[in-house]
Amino acid sequence: MDNSKGDVVFIDSYNLIYRAFHGNQTNLTNQEGLPTNAIYTTVNMLQKIPKQINNLTYCCAVFDGGKNFREELDENYKANRKPMPEELKIQMPYIKEAFDILGWPMIQADGVEADDVIGTLAKRSAKAGFNTYIYSGDKDFRQIVTDNLHVIDTMQDIAYDTATVFEKMGVYPENVVAYLALLGDSSDNVIGVDKVGKGTASKLLTEFGSIHGIKENQHLIKGKVGENIRAAFSNGQIDKNLELITLKTDLDIAYTSKQLTLKEVDGQRWYDFCVKMNFKRFLANQAQP
């Protein structure tokens, strides 16, 4: 990437796709009976993004790269997640085909989570002066929000800047990791400190400034909450949670500007795809090539 001003978008692909699937449970099928609700909703989201971003310069859709260090650190990490629903699984090849037809670069780094790839590239992008946007509903990304690095939650229609992070969580981005380490994150099966809820977590971090401040002053925290926090520091629970939740933003990965540039829509493939999927609404806006 060069240092000229522009907008850069990173899509947390599986997060977007799952939200598309669960957010539209309409019984959509094509002529062959293939369910198309996730395909349709994902396509709709992808078409909106270039219209929402003023000066789209670089972009990519990032997919998970298989087993990663968090699963080795804690065998229960994400163990609560059910397998991909069969109805979504059979739509996945067509969703990836749609990404390709619509010109979205797709990347996947082996052995690391999409979150860490996005975190690494997004921080580089923001540091280089680009206005950077991460499309994801994942709370973990709020830890790297800055003045020019935003998180877009499409399902909630929220664009997170530093003020919005504080408004929604009661802490600023620099304390998001500590907040989630105390509270836990059910979506990733990260177990928080017992009796510590959202209000307590934000109150403690406001009072003591950081997780280090809480640790240094843990003896001042009264009642069952204080007892549980001292136990969680003593048995390593909080330290493990911090490691699980902290994004790795220093991965040894690199992509060229060409690899991260939105391509022109392949008109013929797009028309054929819409016909096959029975996407009449999209066909209405598309002349036959």
Buried (B, 14 or more C-beta within 10 A) or exposed (E): BEEEEBBBBBBBBBBBBBBBBBEBEEEBEBEEEBBBBBBBBBBBBBBEBBEBBEEBBBBBBBBBBEEBBBBEEBEEBBEEEEEBBEEBEEBBEBBBBBBBBBBBBBBBBEEBBBBBBBBBBBBBBBEBBBBBBBBBBBBBBBBBBBEBBBBBBBEEEEEBBBEBBBEBBBBBBBBBBBBBBBBBBEBBBBBBBBEBEBEBBBBBBEEBBEBEBBBEEBEEBEEEBBBBBBBBBEEEBBBBBBBBBBBBBEBEEEBEEEEBBBEEBBEEBBBBBBBBBBBEEBBEEBEEE
